[in-house]
Amino acid sequence: MSYTAAALLGVLGALFVDLFVLRTRLVRRRVFWATYPIIVFFQLLSNGILTGREIVRYDPAAIVGVRLVYAPVEDLLFGFALVLLTLSLWVFWGRVGVQRRPAAGSGTSWLLRWLRKR
């Protein structure tokens, strides 16, 4: 399987999980698309460093050949799938109450108690 085919399957799989399995429907929200460019910026930055310095190299026969900041466009597809799947799981687990009792800011830490006294 080529890198391109794997990237497309990753995107389709993440979309399927988001829309039909977990039903979080993040891709249908404006806030997702409004904040996604921030992630793309940092992804292109890190990909540019890794591929520009030839730390990571790609087989030309396995990619389309179009590159952005030294990295193949397929990397953007994989990044999208990774971010979408991670956020979908995060939202889903929050809905079903995986962490029943909030731990952050509950006042059990000595540091939080000390800060509140001041």
C-alpha positions, 0 to 999 in steps of 0.5 A: 500500500502506498503512503498516499493510500494509507493517508486517505484510508486514515482520513476516511477512518477518522471521519467515519469514527467521528460522524458515525461511531462516536457521533461527536461530529467535530468536522461539522463544527465551526470551532474545529475548522477555525482552530485547525489552521493552528495545528496545521501551522505547527505540523508544517513547521515540524515536518519542514524541520524533519524532512528539510534536514533529511531526518525523515525521507520518503520513497518517491514511488510511494507519494504523490510528489507534491510537497509543502515545506519539504513534506509530502501533502500526505503528511497533512492527511495523516495529521488531520486523521490523528487530530480528528480521532484524538479530539473525537475520543476526548469529546466522547470520553468527556460525554460518557464521564470517564473521569467522574470526579474532577481532579484538577482544581479540586483542592486536594493538592498542597500547592493549590491549598497554599495558593488559595491561602494567599 
